[in-house]
Amino acid sequence: MRVRILGAGIIGLFCAEELISRGHTVTVVDPRPASGASFVAAGMLSPSAEVWHGEEALLDVGLRSLALWPDAAARLGVPLHTGGTLLVGSDHGDLQQVERQCALLAAQGREVALLDRRSVLDHEPALGPRVAGGALLPDEASVDPRAVLSALLGRVAVVPEDAGGNDVTVVATGALLPEPFRPLVRGVRGEIVRVRGGTAPGRTVRGWVRGEPVYVVPRPSGEIVVGATSEEHDGPPVPTVGGTVRLLQAARELIPGLDRAEITEVRAGDRPGTADNLPLVGPSGVDGVVLAAGHYRHGVLLAPLTARLVADHLETGSVEPALDPRRFATEGITR
């Protein structure tokens, strides 16, 4: 097929690479490639840490996509930071958040053992000595999305505009979809701080500090990513003083050694959220248009699986039921 892909973020580029590997002719169109949410993202590959009430379907697709990442990272020549995710509660009230996460995973058949304070500190000595406890999710990982984007751009050509002549269009434009699909996705701002130096954890730490959620993601390069706020808004995604201060206060309370780190970057991006926070992957309801959008917090994690699902749909018509965009039938969009 001759496939046009709108959007050169991590979803669009993974779809392009997969389709090219299957022998299709692909044109990726984006006037500002690799500049959206995936450029800002921390790159956690955390299906168990991210799942929440009402979003259980994400656990299955997230685990399936996580299993694809070792081969994808090796193929692209980017490091995969393994070692799992450590969930941490700063005090006993915060520890209840960890317990709820473990109970939700247990209900999905994934047993996770709670750790007392001493065991948590054994797993991660960089943590402050007063943490109440936590849990280890050993199979999770992280990757640097910027390194992934750079590697994909080395394999996939992107043009600023397309002259047409394609059999099918794949829409992968993040939080801002073209009409008539725009109402299906909304932007949810997330702020992230990048630092260097200080004391880095050995693995991803996701914690709650007096109810404030925060994560700290170390990179092999020495960079540390601290994130992320979550805010529904109508304006452009810009970082705020309040969001930045909340993140840094929570992060330094969990990991006191971050006090000595140098702030290198503060950014904000729009996560592409849907009404049920599940992605839109498959037929749009408009002939010749397929959606690969609405990945919310899970774009980096789900990119390899999304690419396979899009390619499989174009070749065989198959659709992942939980991600079928037609679940949001809207007059004038689906028929």
Secondary structure as UniProt FT lines:
FT   STRAND          2..6
FT   HELIX           10..21
FT   TURN            22..23
FT   STRAND          25..29
FT   TURN            33..34
FT   HELIX           37..40
FT   STRAND          44..45
FT   HELIX           47..50
FT   TURN            53..54
FT   HELIX           57..76
FT   STRAND          80..81
FT   STRAND          85..89
FT   HELIX           92..107
FT   TURN            108..109
FT   STRAND          114..116
FT   HELIX           117..123
FT   TURN            125..126
FT   TURN            129..130
FT   STRAND          133..137
FT   TURN            138..139
FT   STRAND          141..143
FT   HELIX           145..153
FT   TURN            154..155
FT   STRAND          158..159
FT   STRAND          168..171
FT   TURN            174..175
FT   TURN            179..180
FT   HELIX           182..184
FT   STRAND          186..196
FT   STRAND          204..209
FT   TURN            210..211
FT   STRAND          212..218
FT   TURN            220..221
FT   STRAND          223..227
FT   STRAND          231..232
FT   HELIX           241..254
FT   HELIX           256..260
FT   STRAND          262..273
FT   TURN            275..276
FT   STRAND          280..283
FT   TURN            287..288
FT   STRAND          289..293
FT   HELIX           296..298
FT   HELIX           299..316
FT   HELIX           321..323
FT   HELIX           325..327
FT   TURN            331..333
//
